[in-house]
Amino acid sequence: MKILMIAPEPIFEPRGTPLSVVGRLKAFSDMGHRVDLLTYPIGRDVKLPGLRIYRIHRIPGIGKIKIGPSLKKIPLDFCLIIKTVVCLSRNHYDLIHTHEEAGFWGMVISRIFKKPHLYDMHSSLPQQLSNFQFTRSKIVIRVFEMLEKNVLKYADCVLTICPDLYRYVKKRFSYKYLILIENIIDYGMIFGEKDISTQISQDLNLQGKKVILYTGTFEPYQGLDLMIESVESVIQKVKSAVFLFVGGHPEQIAHYQNIVKIKSQIEDAIFFTGQVPPEEVNSYIRCADVLVSPRIAGTNTPLKIYSYLRSGVPIVATRLRTHTQVLNDQVAVLVDPTPEQLAAGIISAATDKKQAKRLGKRSAQWVKENYSYRAYVEKMNMALHRVMVRMA
């Protein structure tokens, strides 16, 4: 098949939705399909068989797009709409595959050009407006609710990335054909992988230390403040503990470094690496004794959870829906989202060798049984078959 995919995101940057988009591209490529990807002029190119990337022109003053709703996306999306129409006018496509707000114009254009529409739902956009405190306007939120309702209603098939989103859509459209496809991709499969764990350990002087690792974005909902508040209690009990934070933009890192400096007693136990290439993330995980996901808000499953599970390193995570829809007490140490409870969980995972070994073994088996790449590709194939049947 020849697929037109529209992703209003910086493809590629190492964060949630762009990672998910790249996972879809990898599956389509392995299935032998050809994809033309329309996306922003921001991000690193991805090379896959059958993939061509078409970027809109750069807009002066827009060099970076933050996570969540942004006014900067308005002119970029307007250009993407024009690019979508141009591509559909000049080329034959079997299917339109949209991500996030591209579904808003995808539902209209797919009907005009009589193409099946596959909508990839990474989040509820009206909920994002509230969760990121973008607006309190009831009118704006209601407009987005109406748009989302129509996208879900008229799409030929809807993909959701976590059980909570699946239930959200199913509750509103019980007749809708939905497929739950979690973001389980091992991105080393796409970007390759360098094992530089020994170099990392030497550069950061991690030998003989208990390494407590966080990887991901530095957005407020990720709970880094909570994790930093737990550090003092941990290092009092585990003298060799060091905390490694992988990710974040320079201004975000500076913000947390200032917080750490105020708490001078923990400063020597914390390292910030900044963003690292996807092919190096697993190397940092190999250096870790405990992996932490301290999220305090949201319902989508963090992408890091699947790589954490594959690693066999014990996981400590907050006992919130964002985690418990995938994790349970058999594969992770789940704690209440307080500094005291997070510290207790980290101490337990770092000092109880039998528990660590048991959790690591179970988590690796759990992800192998429930979140394999083969199952991922099969679900993607089901989605394509569904939309083509609808158009037959």
N, C-alpha and C positions, 0 to 999 in steps of 0.2 A: 504494500500500500504506500501511497504518498500522502504524508500527513503535514498539515500546516499547524504548527504549535505556536501559541502566543503566550509569552511569559513577561508580564510587566515587572521585571525584577532585574537586578544587576547579575547577569549570568556571565562568569561565575564569581561569586564571593562565598567564603566559607561560613554560611549561616543557613538557617532553617529552610525556607522555601526554595532558594537557589539550589541547595543540596538535593531537595526533593525533585526538582525539575530535572537535574542532571541524572538522578536515578531513573526517572521515566525515559529519558533519552537513551540511557544505557540499555534498558530492556528492549526498546523499539529497535535499536541497532542490532542487538543479539538476535532478534526475531526476524531480521532481514528487511525491515521497513525503511523507507527513506523519509527523513524529516527535514523540513525547512523551519527553522526556529526564528521567530521575530522577537526581538528583545531590546533592552536599553543599550546605550552606547558605553556602558560601564561594566567592568569585570573582565576576567581572564577567559580567553577562548578555550573551548573544550573540543577535543578531536576524537570523533567516533566515526566508524564506517557508516555511510549513508546520511550523515548530518551536514547540513549547511546552515550557517548562522548569518542572519541578516539583521543588522543593527540600524536603528534610526540615527540621524545625525546628532552630534553633540549640541546641547543648548548652552550658550554662555551662562556661567554662574552656577551650573548644576554639575558638580563633580562627584557627589556622593549622595546616596539615598539611605536614610536611616531606616531601621527596622520599624514596621508598623505604618499607620497612615501618615501621609506627608503631602503638603501642598505642592512640593516639587514634582510629585507624580502627575499632576494635572496636565502640564504641557507635554510631558513625556508620553502620557497615555494618548493624548490627542494625536501626536505624531504616529503612535502605534496604530491607531484606528485608520489613519490615512494609508499607512504601510500595509495594513491588512487588506484593505480594499484593492490596492494596487496589485498585491501578490495574487489575490483571488481572480482578478481580472486578466492577469497575464499567464497564469499557470493552472493546470488541472490538479485538484487535490481530491482525495477520497474522503477526507475527514478533517474537521477543525477541532483542535484540542486546546482548550483555554485553561489558564491558571488565574486564580484570584480574581481581581476586578476585570480582567479581560473577558470574563464570562458575561459582563454587562453588555458589551458590544458584540460579543460572539453569538449571543442568543438571537440578535437581530440580523446580523450579517449571514449567519448560517441559514436562516430562513430565506433571505433574499437570494442567496446563491444556491439554495437547495442542497446544502451539504449537512451530513450528520454532525452533531455537536457533542463532544465529550468534555464535560466540565470537571476540572480537578480542584476540589475544595480543600484548601489547606487550613482554613479557619473560617469562622463566621465574620464577615466584614462589618456588619452592624455592631457585633460584640467588640471588635477591635477598636472601633471609635470610642467606646466607653473604657475598655481595658487600658488603652494607651492615653486616656484623658485628652483625646484629640478635640472633642467637642462635647458640649452639654446640650446643644440644640436638639430639641425633640423633633423638629422638622427635618433636619439633616439625617438624624438616625432613622426616622420613619421612611425617608426616601430610600436609604440604603436597605432597609428591611423589605421594601416593596421590590427593589431591584433584585435582591437576593432571592426573594420568593419566586419571581418570574424566571430567573436563571435556573433554579432548581426544578421549576415546573416544566420548562420547555426543553431542557437538555435531554438528549437521548439516553445518556448514561452519566451518573455522577460517581466520581471517585472520592473517598474520604481517607484521611491519613491516620485516624485513630478511632477507637470505639466510641468515644464521647461525641465526636462529630457525626459518626454513623447514626447514633441514636437521635441526635439533634435533627437530622434530615428525615429519618424514618418516622419520627413523631409527627412531622408536618406533612409528609408525603408518603403515606404507607404504601402506595401503589408504585412509587418510583423505583426504578432499577438502580440499586446502589451496590458498590463493591468497596469493601474495606481493604486498602493496600497500605500497610504500614511502611515507613521509610527505613527499611532494614538493610539497605545497600551498604556493603563494605566499600568505601570510596577508594580504597587501595586498588580495587578492580578497575577503576576508571582512570585514576591519575598515576597509577603505579605506586610503588612503595619503597622507601629507603629505610633500612633499619639503622638508625643513628643513635640508638638508645645508649650505647657505651659512650659515645661522644657527649651526649646530653648529660649523662651522669658525671662525667669528668669535668665538663665545663661549669656545671652548677654545684660541683662538690657534693654529690648525693650519695656517695659510697658510705655504707654503714648507717644511713639515715632511714627513717620511716617516712616514705613519701606519700603525702595526702594530695591527690590530684583533682583539680576541676578543669574541664575543657568546655568551651562554648562561648557564647556572646556574654557581654557584660551589662545587659539590660537589667533594670531594677527588679523585674519579676523573677529573674534567675536566682535571687537570694544570696548574692555575694556578701552583702552586709551581714546577713545571718551567719554565714560561714566564717567571716572575719571575727565576729563576736565570739565564736566558739574556740578560736585559736588558743587563747590564754589558758583555758581549762584543759585543752588537749596537751599542750607542751608541759604543763605542770605534772601530768601523769605519764606522758610519753616523752622523755627528755630528748630523744633523737628525732622527734617529729619535725618535718618541714612541710610547708604548704606551697604547692605549685599551681599557679593560675595561668592557664593557657588560653589566650584569646584576648579580645578587647581592642578598641581603637585607642590611639595615644591619649586623647583627652579623657577617656574613661579610665585608663590605667592611672593617669595622673591624679584623678579624683580619688581612687582607692589607695594610692600611695600616700596621699595626704592624710587619709583616715588612719592608715597604718602608722605613720610617723607620730601621730598624736598618742597612739598606744605604743610607746617606745619599747616596751618589754617584749613585744611580739615581732618587731621589725626584722630581726635577723632570721626569723623562722618563715618568712614569706618571700616568694619569688614570683614576679610577673614576667612572662615571656613575650607578651604581645601575640598577635596573630601569627600562626605558622601555616605553611602549605599543607593541604590535606594529606599529601603523601608522607608527612612526618608525624601526624597525630598519633598513629599507633605506636611509634617509637616512644613518645612521652608516656603512653599508657603502659608500655613494658617496664618503664622505670618506677611505676607506682606500686604501693602496697595497699592503698585504699583509694577507691574512686568515689567522688561525691557529686550528687546532684541536689543542691539545696533549694530548689524552686519554692517560691512562696505564693504564686498565683498562676492562673491559666489552667486549661484542661487538655491541651494538646500534649502528646507524649514527646519529650525532648529527643531529638535524633541521637544524641550521645548515648542514650540508654542502650540502644542495640549494639553499638560498638563496645560499650562497657560490658554487656552480657557476653559477647563473643570472647572477650579477653580472659575470662576466668579469674579476674581480680575481684575481691570482695567489694560490693557496692553499698554505699550508705545514701539513702534518699529520704526526702520528706514524705510522710504518709498523707499525700494528697492525691486527688483523682488523676492529676497529670502523670503520676507515677504508677498508682495502683491498678490502672487499667492494663498494665503490662507486668509490673513487678508484684511479687508477693513475699511473705515472710520466709518462704523456702529458698528464695534466690537472692534476697537482699536484706540488709538491715534497714527497716523502715522506722522512722522516728517522727515525733511531732515537730512542727516547724518553730522550735525555740532554740536559742543558743545552747541551753543546758542539755536538751535532748539530742541535738545534733552532735555536741561534743561527746556525750556518752556513747552514741552510736559509733563515732569515729574511733574512740578509745577501745571499744569492744572489738571492732574489726581489725584494729592495728595490733592488739595484744593477744587475742584468742586465736592461736594458730590452728586449732582443730576446727573452729567455726569458720575461719577464713578459707581453709581448704575445702570444707563442705560446701560453703556458699559458691565458691569459684567453680567447683565441679558441677553443681546443680545448675548454675546460671549458664554455663557453656552448653550443657545438655538441653536446657530449656529453649535457648535460642535456636539450636540445631533442629529441634523437633517442631517448633512453632513458627519460626521466622526465617525460613530458608529462601535463598535466591530463586530456586526452582519454583517454589510456590508463588513468589512475587511475579515471575514472568508468566506463569499460568493465569494469574488473576488479570494481568494486563491483556493477555490474549482474550480472556473472557469479555473484557470491556470492549475491545475492538469488535469482537463477534457480535456483541449485543447491539452496538450502534449501527452496524451494517445490516443486521436483521431488521431493525426498525425502519431502515430506509428502503428495504427491498420491496 
